[in-house]
Amino acid sequence: MYSEFNKKVVLVTGGTSGIGKATAVSFGKAGATVVICGRRESFGKEVEKELRLQDLNIYFRTCDVAQHDEVKGLIDGIIEDFGCLDIAFNNAGVDGKSNLLHEADIDDWHNMINVNLNGVFYCLKYEIAAMLKNGGGAIVNNASVSAHRGYAALPGYIASKHGLLGLTKSAASGYADKNIRINSISPGLIETPIFNDDTLKSAKFQNWVKQVVPMKHMASPDEVANSVLWLSSSYASHVTGTDLAVDGGILAK
């Protein structure tokens, strides 16, 4: 279905686990050369080894997206090593602590803004510059259902993800006539390593999921990856500045 990704160069930030890893694998299986990045070098190298043993052209690079100089170095390195950047999935993010605003930790606030919002800004800045030289590309940012709601105990996370939606729309408007499409996805409850096996199997947790998600089950990382590949493909050739909810109907309520 996605043979068009053959020989394309793709970046997936936060690509060593969960949604990022699943997306990197999906692009790799479609024939793309994929660069994944994360802050933990030893872990990232283990993931790279695991995926390359599957005959996937996936390479790990160390990068903290909250540091603009590291992001610039990452993009410069991709251009030097692979010649261009065609597609990017800005997936790296942090959850932060759960507190009402007056009890929020200042350092935690700054960390969420630096990673979830500043980090995406830095990635967009250097990805777009690379794609302008390449004649175009596609970018997908990972938002969240929290980008559309105001959950009381998550002020920092909510603010960072709402800001990400605005940033996506602004960037999409700025480069729509430059053959660069920029969209976002808003995942809901996803079966990622943030939930351990005991939690996933507990009746209490499953009942809660059924109450929250109209489709009555969580999504797999592969299901989210499918949305990223679609938005990055020619099937979405006239789609830009859009947020795609991958949430089993949470936002429809």
N, C-alpha and C positions, 0 to 999 in steps of 0.2 A: 504493500500500500504506500509506503513512504520511501520508495527507491530514490526519490529526489534528494534524500539526505546522503546518499553515497558520495564519499569524498568531501563532504562539507566539514567545516571546522566549527565545533560547538564548545562553549564554555558552560559549565554547571557549577555555580558556587554552592558551598555546603553540600558537596556531592558525594560524601563518604558514607552516608546512611540515609534511611528513610526515603522521602520523596525525591531528594536529589540523586541518590544512588540509583533508584528505580528509573529515573528519567535518563540518567547517563547510560544505563544499560540499554534502554529502549533506543536511544539514538545510536549507540554502538552497534546494536543488532541490525539497524537500518543502514549500516555501512559508514557512519560518520566517524571522524576522528574527534574524540571528546577529551577535553581537559576538565578535571574536577579539582576543586581546591577546598582547603580547610586549614584550620590552625594547628592541628595535631599531626606533625610530620610522620612520626613512626606509624600511627594508625592509618594515615593516608597512604603510605607506601604499602601497607599490608592489603588495603583495599585494591590498590592498583595491581598488585601481584595477583590477587584473587580474580580480578576481572580480565586481566591479560591472559590468564590461563584458560579463559573461555574464548580466546581468539578475538577479543574485542580491543580495538585501538583506543584505549582509555589510559590517560596519563594523569598523575597527581602532581599538583604544585602547591606549595605552602603559601597561604595568604590569609591575612586578617583583613576582612573587607572594611573594618572600621578605620583602617590606616590608608589614607589616600595614596601614599607613596608605594605601599605594597600592591595596591590595586593597579596602579600605573605600571609597576614592574611586571605584574602578572600579564597584563594585556600586551605590553611590549615584548615579553617573552614568547607569547603565543604567536605573534606576528613573525618574530625572528625564527621560531622553530617550525611553524607550519604555513607561513606565508600570508594568512588572512584570518579574519574572524567572521563567520557567516551568521551564527545563531548564538544567543546567550540566554540562559535561564538563571535569573538572579534569585536564588533560593535561600541563601544563608540568612539565618535569623535566630533570635533568642526570645524566650518567653518572659523571663523576669519573675519577680516575686509577686504574690497576690496580697494586696493591701488596699484599703481605702486611701484616697489621695492624701489626707492629712497625716497618715502614717507611712506614706511611701518613703523608701530609702532614696536619697538623692543620687548616690552612686549607681544604684540600680536603674533609676530613671535615665541617667546619662548613658549607661551601657545599652539600654534598649534603643534609645534614639540614635546612638552612634552606629550600632550594628544594623538595625532594621530600616532606618531612614537615611542617615548619612552614608551608610555602606552601599545602599542601592544607588544613591546619587553619584558616589564615586564610580561605581561600576558603569552606570549609564554614561557618565561623562567620557570615560575612556573607551568603552565599547562603541559608542556612537562615532567617536572620532575615527576609530579603526574601520567601521563600516562605511563611513563617508568615502574613505580612500578605496574601498572595495566595491563601491557602486550600490550598496544596500545591504539589508539584512533583516533579521527578526529578533526581537527581544521579548521575553516574558518575565514579569516580576511576580514573586510569590507574596500575595497579600494574605487574606484570611477572612472568614466570616466576621471576625472581630473588626475588620475594616468598615463594617456596615452597621455595627451595633455599639452600644455604650455600656458594656458590662462594668458594674460599679467598682469592683475590686482589681481592675486591670488598667488603671489610667495611663501608665507609660506604654504598655503594649497597644492599647486602643489608639492612643495618639500617634504612635509610630506607624501603625498600619493604615489609619485614615490618611496620614500624610503621604504614604506610599501611593495611594490611589490618586491623589492630586498630582503627585510627581509624574505618575504614569501618563495621565491625561495631558499634562503640560508638555512632556517629552514627545508624546504621540503627535500632538498638534504641530510641534516645531519641526518635525522631520517627515511628516506625511507625504510631502512632495519630493522627498529625497530617497524614496524607495526603502525606507526603514520603518517597519511596523513595530509598534510597542504596545503590548497588552499586559494584563495581569490575570491571575487566577485567585480565587478565594476558596481554599479547601475548608471543609468542615472537620468532622471527626475522622481521623485517618489512623489506620493500624500501623503505627511507627514504633520504634524502640522506646519512645517516651512512656508507653504503656507496657508493663511487664506481663508475662504470660498469666500469672495468677489473677491480675486485675482483669485482663481480657476474658478470662473464663468464669469470673465470678457472676453469680446470678444477679446480684445487686447492680453491678456495673452494666450488665446486658439490659436489665430493665430500664436503667437510666438512659442508655443509648436509644432504646425504643421510644422513650418519651420525648427525647430531643430531636431525633432524626425521623422525618416522615417516612423515609424508605425502610426504617427499622433496623438498619445495620450500618456499620462504619464502612468507609471506602478503603480499598487497598492502595498502597503507593503506586502500583501499576495503573490504576484507574486515573489517578492524578497525572501521572506521566503521559497518559494518552491525551489529556487535554493540552498539555504543553506541546506535544508533537503536532497536534492539529493546528494550534495557533501559530506554530512556527512554519507550517507548510503552505503550499500554494492553495490548499483547500480553503484557507482563511485569507486569501489574497486581498480582499477588500475590507478586512477587519483590523482596525487600529484604535487605540484609546479605549478599549472595552475591557471590562472585568468579567470573567467567566466563573460563576459559582460552581464548585465541585463539592457539593455539600449534602446531597441526598434530600434536598428540599428544605433545609433549615431556614434559609432566608426567604422562602416562599410563605412562611407562616406569619 
